[in-house]
Amino acid sequence: TIKITRKMIKTIPTLFGEADVIKALQTQPGVSAGTEGLAGMYVRGGNGDENLYMIDGIQLYQVNHLGGLFSAFNAEALKDVDFYKSAFPARYGGRLSSVVDVHTKDGNMKEYHGSAMLGLTSGNLNFEGPIIKDRTSFNASFRRSWLDALSAPGLAIYNKIQKKKGEKFSARYAFTDLNLKVNHHINDRSQAYVNFYFGQDFLKGGSSEFSVGDNITPFENKDFGKMRWGNIALSSGWSYVFNNKMFGTVTLAYSHYQSKLKQETSQYYGTEGDKDYSSRFIETSTRNGINDFGVHANFDYIPTLAHHIRYGTDYLYHRFSPEYIEEKTSENLSPTKRTTGDERLSANELAVFAEDDWAISPIVRANAGLRLNMYNIQKKTYVSLDPRLSVRFLLTRDLSLKASYARMNQYVHQISESYMSLPTDMWMPVSKKLKPLVSAQVSVGAYYNLHKNYSFSVEGYYKWMNHLLDYKDGYNFLPSFVGWEEKLAAGKGWAYGAEFIARKETGRITGWIGYGLMWSDRQFDEINNGKRFPAKYDNRHKLNIVANWKINEKLELTGSWTFMTGNRVTVAFENYEDLGLTPVPPLLPEGGLDYFTERNNVRLPAYHRLDLGINIYRPKKNSHLGIWNISVYNAYCQMNPITIHKRSWINYSHYFETLSLLPIIPSISYTYKF
């Protein structure tokens, strides 16, 4: 287990100075970041949808803002994060690769405290305190971006100039996060709590052309799009201490995820009522959503000092809307409407688990657990038994060996069509045709502590994955009426490697160096002609150096350097002249169909980046504190490629060029704590 505190998260410099949970986890060995600057996580060869994200025990499906530039977890609301990439306890299930268990802060029972942060891209407000002193407390955090407010004046000036040309441009983006937690101590044995989370993104953009002047036939062409996506999560729980050996918690939870995309295109020419008048309107709406209703019961029983037994049950009722498309058209005021994929799927998920943290002897300690999963959908029930075992051998006071085995099952999946986390990437359940995803992982490692100041570890792992899903080759040529199940292929995956990390945990200079050596492969019968191929994020080498230098009580320097073998992309070196013909070298004129010899056949150049930050602490009266944060993302402006494009010269010869995304980006923010 890796426990990351809010303080650790804030010491890692990031893009736009926004402290970010997921980007802090990206600095760990075995965790690939995916695309430049984005909050992706690909853990030990897994896909991005194979990570279980939880906030106070509630499962979240969308954890990114703005395609991943920011994560949905507000650092001001957090207490700490438990991160598992192996040795999964039996109380967790539902994903193959990792568990990110986020805990938010409880409110102060005695005093009111708060903080306000002002940054380049967003603002943040946190406030906590007692509702009833020593009995009831609250903690509330609110974050909102103001990219829309910052861009509005410039956009208005631009449109005023372009209006004379008959043009108008529209663009707006904003994200919002709200966390609220209320705790109530009923008595010495019992307490209750309510948690609420709301996170949403809104994106709008488009343009229009219209007639200018009185002597011109009136016309207008519009093309606008809107996207809205996010989560709502609500839970209420009750904890009770039965005696000095046993306590339990019962939680009721509701989680809602939805993404909506609406595209509107309209045209008219002439004046309505005239014989030469024409108009056309097309509106396409796409929707994907999940509603979860859950009951969770967890109990801790400590019969002796040698045993800590945890057991319980989880039940979730899922309501899926995997793919809904609505198209409205109007030709010369004659409307039509067509819908496809209007399917609602219900599923029941039940799990029963038990685990024992057992100190067998002063040398040997084990955590043995078992998780029984039952998943019912479309009158089909999948049953799986997931054994979990981790063992520690304490060879000396400072040297230990650890080994673990874990089997995991996953019943929902998200297939991405790009290298970014987008709201158009749809969450889909398993079905009669698509079986649950399965993984099994073995890990072995050695761990050493030196003088309580330094720690070293090396760990090797091997992971098998089955029933993985990806789009078939040429799926985009299938007719629109083909269902989502028919576009997917099921296959296998393998991931293995070794990780090393050295930490300095005390003193004015702290930090760590982490290195990962990783392999990740896939094999699908209906992809790449059935041949095994490397995964998209098969990053062979990954090195992270993170340092924090506390010069004095008022000044702190932070830095982070990342090196990573490049991602893999699929590039076509030959072209079809037309469908069905043999690809003919040399390359044909642009407009032919790309011919792909193999999936992920090119590796991008190595990725490396340096981030720097400085925190200036300014104490105020009444124990208040002001904090200036100045950070520089990509300090030496390394333009790291994120993909490769094929281009054509005038004479139809082809060449390839890389596309880079983020240059050096300085940022500044101010936080006032009271």
Secondary structure, DSSP 8 states (H G I E B T S, - for coil): -EEEEHHHHHTS--GGG---HHHHHTTSTTEE--STTS---EETT--GGGEEEEETTEEES--EEGGGTEES--GGGEEEEEEESSS--TT--S-SSEEEEEEE----SS--EEEEEE-SSEEEEEEEEEEETTTEEEEEEEEEE-HHHHHHHHHHHHHHHHGGGTEEEEEEEEEEEEEEEEEEE-SSSEEEEEEEEEEEEEEEEEEEEE--SSSS--EEEEEEEEEEEEEEEEEEEEEEEEETTEEEEEEEEEEEEEEEEEEEEEEEES-TTSTT-EEEEEEEEEEEEEEEEEEEEEEEE-SSTTEEEEEEEEEEEEEEEEEEEEEEEEETTEEEEEEE----EEEEEEEEEEEEEEE-SSSEEEEEEEEEEEEEETTEEEEEEEEEEEEEEE-SSSEEEEEEEEEEEE-EEE--SSSS--TTS-EEE--SSS--EEEEEEEEEEEEEETTTEEEEEEEEEEEEEEEEEE-TTGGGS-TTS-GGGGEEEEEEEEEEEEEEEEE-SSSEEEEEEEEEEEEEEEETTSGGG--EE-TT--SEEEEEEEEEEEETTEEEEEEEEEE---EE---SEEESSTTS---SS---TTSEEE-SSTT-EE---EEEEEEEEEEEEE-GGG-EEEEEEEEESTT----EEEEEEEE-TTS-EEEEEEE----EEEEEEEEE-
